[in-house]
Amino acid sequence: MKMTKKIRIVWLFIIVSLIGLIANYLVRATSIASFSFFEPRSLFTYFGVLIGFALTIYTFGLTMVSDIKTKIDNHKKFSDIQKNEMYETLISGFGEIKGDVWLIFYSLLIVIGFAIAKEIVNPFGWQIENLMLPESVNLTLFITTTIAMWDIMQTLFNLAEINLELNKNNKASS
């Protein structure tokens, strides 16, 4: 059963919020925020590399789509309905990869925004330093983008396995 887009967004919000709460706890209870890796410059580099990998993987995966679609269309054991479902699943997988790439990109922008905001004097005089928001957000973004990269790789590996299986079936039926 497929999830609707609204349910997916709600689940994504819940998961990211939970990660954010755990990150805030870790930042407050441990010295993780002092690790040099979580400085904006390091995260900027990390997210930049992730975007590069993600776009490369996305482009590589797109080259497989037409090949997989052709193999699905030429397969005689599948009905037209099954072929359409397989193709829709294939398109859905690339929609998921696209969402992951955008998440990494937006994370990069947020890190830049917090790096700039950290250098600006608080004009409202709010005492929010104890909340450790930039540090919590940086850790949350690190975790979520790492999960997004894992999801991109998993989707691509699944596509490669599908392609290999279709190759086997096409050779067996020839």
MIVO-950432 format. One record per residue (C-alpha): residue number from 1; residue in three letters; x, y, z. Coordinates in pm, whole numbers, plus 32768, in hexadecimal, padded with zeros to 4 digits. Example, Ala and Ser with C-alpha at 12.3 -4.5 7.8 and 13.67 -1.06 7.14 Angstrom:
residues 2
 pos code east north   up
   1  ALA 84CE  7E3E 830C
   2  SER 8557  7F96 82CA
***
This chain:
residues 174
 pos code east north   up
   1  MET 8000  8000 8000
   2  LYS 8091  814E 7F95
   3  MET 80A4  8272 8085
   4  THR 8006  83B5 801A
   5  LYS 80DF  84E7 7FFC
   6  LYS 8043  858B 8130
   7  ILE 8084  845A 8209
   8  ARG 81EC  844E 818D
   9  ILE 821D  85BC 81E5
  10  VAL 8189  8587 8340
  11  TRP 826C  845A 837D
  12  LEU 8399  851B 82FB
  13  PHE 8348  863B 83E5
  14  ILE 8323  854E 850D
  15  ILE 846A  849C 84C1
  16  VAL 8530  85DE 848D
  17  SER 8498  8672 85CA
  18  LEU 84F8  853D 868F
  19  ILE 8659  854E 8604
  20  GLY 865F  86C1 865E
  21  LEU 85F5  867D 87C4
  22  ILE 86FB  856E 87EB
  23  ALA 8800  8654 874F
  24  ASN 87A1  876D 883E
  25  TYR 87C2  867F 8964
  26  LEU 8918  8607 88EA
  27  VAL 8992  876B 88B3
  28  ARG 8929  87D1 8A12
  29  ALA 8995  8695 8AC9
  30  THR 8ADC  8648 8A19
  31  SER 8BFC  8701 8979
  32  ILE 8B99  8699 8819
  33  ALA 8B5E  8804 87B3
  34  SER 8CCE  884E 87EE
  35  PHE 8D41  874F 86EB
  36  SER 8DE7  8804 85CC
  37  PHE 8D1C  8739 84D5
  38  PHE 8BDE  87EF 8539
  39  GLU 8C6B  8948 84F3
  40  PRO 8BBB  89F6 83D1
  41  ARG 8CED  89E7 82EF
  42  SER 8D0F  886F 831B
  43  LEU 8B9B  8835 82EA
  44  PHE 8B9E  8912 81B6
  45  THR 8CAF  8837 8122
  46  TYR 8BFB  86F7 8189
  47  PHE 8AAF  8764 80F1
  48  GLY 8B5E  87DF 7FB7
  49  VAL 8C00  868B 7F86
  50  LEU 8AB3  85DE 7FCB
  51  ILE 8A04  86B3 7EC5
  52  GLY 8B12  865A 7DCB
  53  PHE 8AEE  84E6 7E14
  54  ALA 8974  84F7 7E15
  55  LEU 895E  85A9 7CC6
  56  THR 8A58  84B5 7C2E
  57  ILE 8992  838D 7CAE
  58  TYR 884C  8429 7C35
  59  THR 88DA  8461 7AD9
  60  PHE 896B  8303 7ACF
  61  GLY 881D  8273 7B3B
  62  LEU 8762  8335 7A30
  63  THR 8834  828C 7925
  64  MET 87B4  813E 79A4
  65  VAL 8644  81A2 799A
  66  SER 8613  818C 7823
  67  ASP 86D0  8042 781A
  68  ILE 85FA  7FB3 7931
  69  LYS 84B9  8035 7891
  70  THR 8515  7F95 7744
  71  LYS 855C  7E4A 77F0
  72  ILE 8413  7E5A 78AD
  73  ASP 8353  7EAD 776C
  74  ASN 83FA  7D8E 76AF
  75  HIS 83BE  7C8F 77C4
  76  LYS 82AD  7B9F 7757
  77  LYS 8251  7B15 78AF
  78  PHE 81CF  7C62 7933
  79  SER 8074  7CE6 78E9
  80  ASP 8044  7E4F 787F
  81  ILE 7FC5  7EA2 79DB
  82  GLN 80FB  7E08 7A7D
  83  LYS 81DA  7EC4 798A
  84  ASN 8130  800D 79DF
  85  GLU 814D  7FC9 7B56
  86  MET 82BF  7F78 7B31
  87  TYR 82FC  80B4 7A6C
  88  GLU 823B  8187 7B69
  89  THR 830F  80EF 7C80
  90  LEU 8447  8146 7BBA
  91  ILE 83D3  82AE 7B92
  92  SER 8376  82BB 7D04
  93  GLY 84D6  824D 7D61
  94  PHE 8569  836D 7C9E
  95  GLY 8475  845C 7D42
  96  GLU 84FB  83E5 7E91
  97  ILE 8662  841C 7E22
  98  LYS 8605  8577 7DA9
  99  GLY 856E  85C8 7EFD
 100  ASP 86AC  8551 7FAA
 101  VAL 8784  862D 7ECB
 102  TRP 86AA  875B 7F1C
 103  LEU 86C3  8709 8090
 104  ILE 883D  8711 8079
 105  PHE 8833  8858 7FB7
 106  TYR 8748  8900 80B0
 107  SER 8821  8882 81CE
 108  LEU 8947  8931 812F
 109  LEU 8883  8A76 811F
 110  ILE 8813  8A55 8289
 111  VAL 8979  8A1F 8300
 112  ILE 89E3  8B57 8244
 113  GLY 88BF  8C17 82DA
 114  PHE 8915  8BAF 843E
 115  ALA 8A86  8BFD 8404
 116  ILE 8A25  8D5E 839B
 117  ALA 8926  8D84 84B5
 118  LYS 8A26  8D15 85B6
 119  GLU 8B05  8E3B 8558
 120  ILE 89EF  8F3F 8568
 121  VAL 89A0  8FEB 86B1
 122  ASN 8845  8F91 872F
 123  PRO 877D  90D2 86F8
 124  PHE 865D  9061 87D8
 125  GLY 872F  9014 890A
 126  TRP 869C  8EB7 8926
 127  GLN 875B  8DCE 8A09
 128  ILE 8750  8C97 892F
 129  GLU 88BB  8C2A 893E
 130  ASN 8862  8B1D 8A3E
 131  LEU 877D  8A75 8942
 132  MET 88AD  8A26 8868
 133  LEU 87D4  8A32 8730
 134  PRO 88E8  8A52 862A
 135  GLU 89A5  892D 86BD
 136  SER 8869  885A 86D6
 137  VAL 8802  88B0 8572
 138  ASN 895E  885F 84EF
 139  LEU 8958  8708 8592
 140  THR 87F4  86C9 851A
 141  LEU 8852  8728 83B7
 142  PHE 8987  864D 83C4
 143  ILE 88B8  8520 842F
 144  THR 879A  855A 8339
 145  THR 887D  859A 820E
 146  THR 8948  8464 825F
 147  ILE 8804  839C 8265
 148  ALA 879E  8441 811B
 149  MET 88E8  83D7 807D
 150  TRP 88B2  8275 80FC
 151  ASP 8755  827A 8063
 152  ILE 87DF  82F3 7F14
 153  MET 88DF  81DC 7F0F
 154  GLN 87E0  80D5 7F76
 155  THR 86F2  8142 7E61
 156  LEU 8806  8137 7D5D
 157  PHE 8877  7FDE 7DD1
 158  ASN 870E  7F66 7DB7
 159  LEU 86FA  7FEE 7C55
 160  ALA 883D  7F3D 7BFA
 161  GLU 87B6  7DF5 7C88
 162  ILE 8673  7E1D 7BC3
 163  ASN 873D  7E5F 7A89
 164  LEU 8815  7D2A 7AC6
 165  GLU 86E1  7C53 7B06
 166  LEU 863D  7CCD 79C6
 167  ASN 877F  7C80 790A
 168  LYS 8777  7B1B 7990
 169  ASN 8608  7AF1 7933
 170  ASN 863C  7B7F 77D6
 171  LYS 8761  7A91 7796
 172  ALA 869E  796A 781F
 173  SER 8571  79B1 773F
 174  SER 8649  79E1 7609
***
